[in-house]
């Protein structure tokens, strides 16, 4: 059974998908999910998880802008 923090993180990721779809309307949902997944891998081993969703969103935005 997932703990509350992992559930909160998953909810935050779902919200990030929605925000990125609004910000990048020309990007496909698949490309947004791909950018998020690449960012998640970067932070997979982070011991402190509190800011991981914020960092994932920042990295995914950079990827979608073509800066990564």
C-alpha positions as CSV (number, residue, x, y, z in Angstrom):
1,X,0.0,0.0,0.0
2,X,1.5,3.4,-1.0
3,X,2.1,5.9,1.8
4,X,0.5,9.3,2.0
5,X,3.6,11.1,0.6
6,X,3.7,8.9,-2.5
7,X,0.0,9.5,-3.1
8,X,0.5,13.3,-2.7
9,X,3.4,13.2,-5.1
10,X,1.4,11.3,-7.7
11,X,-1.4,13.9,-7.3
12,X,1.1,16.7,-7.7
13,X,2.4,15.0,-10.9
14,X,-1.1,14.8,-12.3
15,X,-1.6,18.5,-11.6
16,X,1.8,19.2,-13.4
17,X,0.5,17.4,-16.5
18,X,-2.6,19.6,-16.5
19,X,-0.5,22.8,-16.1
20,X,2.0,21.9,-18.8
21,X,-0.9,21.1,-21.2
22,X,-2.2,24.6,-20.6
23,X,1.2,26.2,-21.0
24,X,2.2,24.2,-24.0
25,X,-1.0,23.7,-26.0
26,X,0.9,22.6,-29.1
27,X,2.7,19.8,-27.3
28,X,1.1,16.4,-27.4
29,X,0.1,14.7,-24.1
30,X,2.6,12.0,-24.9
31,X,5.5,14.5,-25.2
32,X,4.4,16.1,-21.9
33,X,4.3,12.7,-20.2
34,X,7.7,11.9,-21.7
35,X,9.2,15.1,-20.4
36,X,7.8,14.5,-17.0
37,X,9.1,10.9,-16.9
38,X,12.6,11.9,-17.9
39,X,12.5,14.4,-15.1
40,X,11.2,11.9,-12.6
41,X,14.1,9.6,-13.4
42,X,16.5,12.4,-12.5
43,X,15.0,12.7,-9.0
44,X,14.1,9.1,-8.4
45,X,16.8,8.6,-5.8
46,X,16.1,11.8,-3.9
47,X,15.9,11.1,-0.2
48,X,14.0,14.4,0.6
49,X,10.9,14.3,-1.6
50,X,9.2,17.5,-0.5
51,X,10.3,19.5,-3.5
52,X,10.5,16.8,-6.1
53,X,7.3,17.7,-7.9
54,X,8.5,21.4,-8.2
55,X,11.8,20.2,-9.6
56,X,10.2,17.8,-12.0
57,X,7.9,20.6,-13.3
58,X,10.9,22.9,-13.8
59,X,12.9,20.2,-15.7
60,X,9.9,19.2,-17.8
61,X,9.2,22.8,-18.8
62,X,12.9,23.2,-19.8
63,X,12.6,20.0,-21.9
64,X,9.4,21.2,-23.6
65,X,11.0,24.5,-24.4
66,X,13.9,22.7,-26.0
67,X,16.5,23.8,-23.4
68,X,17.3,20.2,-22.3
